[in-house]
Amino acid sequence: MKKIILLSASCFMVMVIKAQLYIDNATFFIQSGATVTVQGDVTSNVDIQGPGLLQLKGSSNQNVNMNGFTIPNLEMDNTANATLLGHARIGSSMLFTNGRIQLGTFNMTIASTATITGHNSSRFFITNNTGNLVRQSLTAAFTYPVGFSTTEYNPVTITNAGTSDDYSVRCLQNVLANGTSGATLTTNFAGNTWVISEAVGGGGNLSLTNEWAVGDELAGFNRLKSGIARFNTGTDWDLPASNVLAAAGAGPYTRSRSSITNSIPSGTPGVFAVGDLDQVNRANLNLKVFLSGPYSGGVMGDGLRTGAVIPLTQPYSSALNAFFTRVGVYDGSATVNETIPNLGVLDVVGTNDDIVDWIYLSLQDGTTPATKLQTRAALVQRDGDIVEYDPVGATYIPVRMPIDADANYHLVVGHRNHLPIRTPVSQLLQDGVTFAYNFTTAQAQAYQDPVVLALPSPNNNNAMRDVSGVFVMWGGNGNSNGTVRASGPLAQNDYLFLISTTLGNDVNLILSPVYHTADYNMNSVTRASGPLAQNDYLFLISTMLGNNVNRIITQHQ
């Protein structure tokens, strides 16, 4: 094709170049209001000058090789697309009217004050290789309209609250096990990756908003519990629990993440993908507790299981009591899995691993223990181990508690008719690491509230009940209000809750089989008559209150 060298376009309001535009060490100036329309390739070894517009409007793919030099104002108006054959820079504005620009191995740099407009799912930069879209001196929010191919559009908006720097973005087509290498992951992600880097390592503080289409979502992906994961070099994907929320939008969808600094990995913002709760940071908790109600001789009875009354879905929510309010990833909604597949899996062939009941766990702030960060329901076995059911392995495993990052946290264990307990000091929890803690070995294993201990006798109870040197959670809290008592008004009185509310003042009534908080000994039978081993009234009055109906046992929180 014919090469054309133009020294000036200042005398033209519209110039149409049907062949190539080739600028070789010449001054090419486009005056204000003028448009140079090119239907062939563009090649230059100098900056194009002037405030006018260079328009790509061919009928076939156009190649652009600026050799790193600047186009002040560029309009992309070619449905057949364009391809960079050298680095290029936009000085003032980039307008997408039709088509896409494929970067290949070259960078398109956008000046710090330049704009990109007109971009959408059919008009954007294709980052199908090592080439990046670069924004110079990034601080304020800037949208990078990028995608890996003509059919994959995954823009990301970046705001930098840290040191101004040049930030580059490119997309990968898949999510890889090691960030930019390794096996292609096939589940629980929106299936694209953003690689974000900076010119000078350190000093950045980024907020991201990443976009994907429903067609990007891989098998099992739960957009109602999703967040922006960052690959942690040498380990895995870092997804803070507090970032796992419902996606915004109705298709395409977006999720955001803030306070991204250069710690993972060192010196660069890193590699990002949108994952769901399956990717969340979480510690493995190997916890042990005993419940007073079914406890006897070193293990707990499993009357609820043998009575076939344990529900397949966890029972904890604010409807039971405000104490059981759910927050975080496992918020009690139908979008997370806190269920067991069938009653049969509760039976581990008559061993001490048989399930006793659902238990409630709360992860609380290491500095302010009253602040809930994450909650979830789990299962407690006869030997006191707290577990969750893993449907993949069809077995019980240590509970996986979502965390934001490796840090110190308090752990609270609660039950629907027992008083809760918590760790006396914060404990270090780490992503993917098993943390073991046994509440049953000493009174000091649970937090002892000095206010409760200072109450007048006999109301100055310890946090746990001592049963011949084994420490168990206080039972008999039928109304789940934080105290065990047989005096006072109905709203506070566990005796009246049993006799009046549950049995309708018929002390001879026997409810069986039932799953009820008034079943204080947890044998699937609620009754106020018969011998001690069967009688919930006697369990409350005799076993818990020591035959002192005026005694009040209070939780330590």
Secondary structure in CASP SS format (residue, H / E / C, confidence):
PFRMAT SS
TARGET T0000
AUTHOR 0000-0000-0000
METHOD secondary structure of the structure
MODEL  1
M C 1.00
K C 1.00
K C 1.00
I C 1.00
I C 1.00
L C 1.00
L C 1.00
S E 1.00
A C 1.00
S C 1.00
C C 1.00
F C 1.00
M C 1.00
V E 1.00
M E 1.00
V E 1.00
I E 1.00
K C 1.00
A C 1.00
Q C 1.00
L E 1.00
Y E 1.00
I E 1.00
D C 1.00
N C 1.00
A C 1.00
T C 1.00
F C 1.00
F E 1.00
I C 1.00
Q C 1.00
S C 1.00
G C 1.00
A C 1.00
T E 1.00
V E 1.00
T E 1.00
V E 1.00
Q C 1.00
G C 1.00
D C 1.00
V E 1.00
T E 1.00
S E 1.00
N C 1.00
V C 1.00
D C 1.00
I C 1.00
Q E 1.00
G C 1.00
P C 1.00
G C 1.00
L E 1.00
L E 1.00
Q E 1.00
L E 1.00
K C 1.00
G C 1.00
S C 1.00
S C 1.00
N C 1.00
Q E 1.00
N E 1.00
V E 1.00
N E 1.00
M C 1.00
N C 1.00
G C 1.00
F C 1.00
T E 1.00
I E 1.00
P E 1.00
N E 1.00
L E 1.00
E E 1.00
M E 1.00
D E 1.00
N C 1.00
T C 1.00
A C 1.00
N C 1.00
A E 1.00
T E 1.00
L E 1.00
L C 1.00
G C 1.00
H C 1.00
A E 1.00
R E 1.00
I E 1.00
G E 1.00
S E 1.00
S E 1.00
M E 1.00
L E 1.00
F E 1.00
T E 1.00
N E 1.00
G C 1.00
R C 1.00
I E 1.00
Q E 1.00
L C 1.00
G C 1.00
T C 1.00
F C 1.00
N C 1.00
M E 1.00
T E 1.00
I E 1.00
A C 1.00
S C 1.00
T C 1.00
A C 1.00
T E 1.00
I E 1.00
T E 1.00
G C 1.00
H C 1.00
N E 1.00
S C 1.00
S C 1.00
R E 1.00
F C 1.00
F E 1.00
I E 1.00
T C 1.00
N C 1.00
N C 1.00
T C 1.00
G C 1.00
N C 1.00
L E 1.00
V E 1.00
R E 1.00
Q E 1.00
S E 1.00
L E 1.00
T C 1.00
A C 1.00
A C 1.00
F E 1.00
T E 1.00
Y E 1.00
P C 1.00
V E 1.00
G E 1.00
F C 1.00
S E 1.00
T C 1.00
T C 1.00
E E 1.00
Y C 1.00
N C 1.00
P C 1.00
V E 1.00
T E 1.00
I E 1.00
T E 1.00
N E 1.00
A C 1.00
G C 1.00
T C 1.00
S C 1.00
D E 1.00
D E 1.00
Y E 1.00
S E 1.00
V E 1.00
R E 1.00
C E 1.00
L E 1.00
Q C 1.00
N C 1.00
V C 1.00
L E 1.00
A C 1.00
N C 1.00
G E 1.00
T C 1.00
S C 1.00
G C 1.00
A C 1.00
T E 1.00
L C 1.00
T C 1.00
T E 1.00
N C 1.00
F E 1.00
A E 1.00
G E 1.00
N E 1.00
T E 1.00
W E 1.00
V E 1.00
I E 1.00
S E 1.00
E E 1.00
A C 1.00
V C 1.00
G C 1.00
G C 1.00
G C 1.00
G C 1.00
N C 1.00
L E 1.00
S E 1.00
L E 1.00
T E 1.00
N E 1.00
E E 1.00
W E 1.00
A C 1.00
V H 1.00
G H 1.00
D H 1.00
E E 1.00
L C 1.00
A E 1.00
G C 1.00
F C 1.00
N C 1.00
R H 1.00
L H 1.00
K H 1.00
S E 1.00
G E 1.00
I E 1.00
A E 1.00
R E 1.00
F E 1.00
N C 1.00
T C 1.00
G C 1.00
T C 1.00
D C 1.00
W E 1.00
D E 1.00
L C 1.00
P C 1.00
A H 1.00
S H 1.00
N H 1.00
V C 1.00
L E 1.00
A C 1.00
A C 1.00
A E 1.00
G C 1.00
A C 1.00
G C 1.00
P C 1.00
Y E 1.00
T E 1.00
R E 1.00
S E 1.00
R E 1.00
S E 1.00
S E 1.00
I E 1.00
T C 1.00
N C 1.00
S C 1.00
I C 1.00
P C 1.00
S C 1.00
G C 1.00
T C 1.00
P C 1.00
G E 1.00
V E 1.00
F E 1.00
A E 1.00
V E 1.00
G E 1.00
D E 1.00
L H 1.00
D H 1.00
Q H 1.00
V C 1.00
N C 1.00
R E 1.00
A E 1.00
N E 1.00
L E 1.00
N E 1.00
L E 1.00
K E 1.00
V C 1.00
F C 1.00
L E 1.00
S C 1.00
G C 1.00
P C 1.00
Y E 1.00
S E 1.00
G C 1.00
G C 1.00
V E 1.00
M E 1.00
G C 1.00
D C 1.00
G H 1.00
L H 1.00
R H 1.00
T H 1.00
G C 1.00
A C 1.00
V C 1.00
I C 1.00
P C 1.00
L C 1.00
T E 1.00
Q C 1.00
P C 1.00
Y C 1.00
S C 1.00
S C 1.00
A C 1.00
L C 1.00
N C 1.00
A H 1.00
F H 1.00
F H 1.00
T C 1.00
R C 1.00
V C 1.00
G C 1.00
V C 1.00
Y C 1.00
D C 1.00
G C 1.00
S C 1.00
A C 1.00
T C 1.00
V C 1.00
N C 1.00
E C 1.00
T E 1.00
I C 1.00
P C 1.00
N C 1.00
L H 1.00
G H 1.00
V H 1.00
L H 1.00
D C 1.00
V C 1.00
V C 1.00
G C 1.00
T C 1.00
N C 1.00
D C 1.00
D C 1.00
I E 1.00
V E 1.00
D E 1.00
W E 1.00
I E 1.00
Y E 1.00
L E 1.00
S E 1.00
L E 1.00
Q E 1.00
D E 1.00
G C 1.00
T C 1.00
T C 1.00
P C 1.00
A C 1.00
T C 1.00
K E 1.00
L E 1.00
Q E 1.00
T E 1.00
R E 1.00
A E 1.00
A E 1.00
L E 1.00
V E 1.00
Q E 1.00
R C 1.00
D C 1.00
G C 1.00
D E 1.00
I E 1.00
V E 1.00
E E 1.00
Y E 1.00
D E 1.00
P C 1.00
V C 1.00
G C 1.00
A C 1.00
T E 1.00
Y E 1.00
I E 1.00
P E 1.00
V E 1.00
R E 1.00
M E 1.00
P E 1.00
I C 1.00
D C 1.00
A C 1.00
D C 1.00
A E 1.00
N E 1.00
Y E 1.00
H E 1.00
L E 1.00
V E 1.00
V E 1.00
G E 1.00
H E 1.00
R C 1.00
N C 1.00
H E 1.00
L E 1.00
P E 1.00
I E 1.00
R E 1.00
T C 1.00
P C 1.00
V C 1.00
S C 1.00
Q E 1.00
L E 1.00
L E 1.00
Q C 1.00
D C 1.00
G C 1.00
V C 1.00
T E 1.00
F E 1.00
A E 1.00
Y E 1.00
N E 1.00
F H 1.00
T H 1.00
T H 1.00
A C 1.00
Q H 1.00
A H 1.00
Q H 1.00
A C 1.00
Y C 1.00
Q C 1.00
D C 1.00
P H 1.00
V H 1.00
V H 1.00
L H 1.00
A C 1.00
L C 1.00
P C 1.00
S C 1.00
P C 1.00
N C 1.00
N C 1.00
N C 1.00
N C 1.00
A C 1.00
M C 1.00
R E 1.00
D E 1.00
V E 1.00
S C 1.00
G C 1.00
V E 1.00
F E 1.00
V E 1.00
M E 1.00
W C 1.00
G E 1.00
G C 1.00
N C 1.00
G C 1.00
N C 1.00
S C 1.00
N C 1.00
G C 1.00
T E 1.00
V E 1.00
R E 1.00
A C 1.00
S C 1.00
G C 1.00
P C 1.00
L C 1.00
A C 1.00
Q C 1.00
N C 1.00
D H 1.00
Y H 1.00
L H 1.00
F H 1.00
L H 1.00
I H 1.00
S H 1.00
T H 1.00
T H 1.00
L C 1.00
G C 1.00
N C 1.00
D C 1.00
V C 1.00
N C 1.00
L C 1.00
I E 1.00
L E 1.00
S C 1.00
P C 1.00
V C 1.00
Y C 1.00
H C 1.00
T C 1.00
A C 1.00
D C 1.00
Y C 1.00
N C 1.00
M C 1.00
N C 1.00
S C 1.00
V C 1.00
T E 1.00
R E 1.00
A C 1.00
S C 1.00
G C 1.00
P C 1.00
L C 1.00
A C 1.00
Q C 1.00
N C 1.00
D H 1.00
Y H 1.00
L H 1.00
F H 1.00
L H 1.00
I H 1.00
S H 1.00
T H 1.00
M H 1.00
L C 1.00
G C 1.00
N C 1.00
N C 1.00
V C 1.00
N C 1.00
R C 1.00
I E 1.00
I E 1.00
T E 1.00
Q C 1.00
H C 1.00
Q C 1.00
END
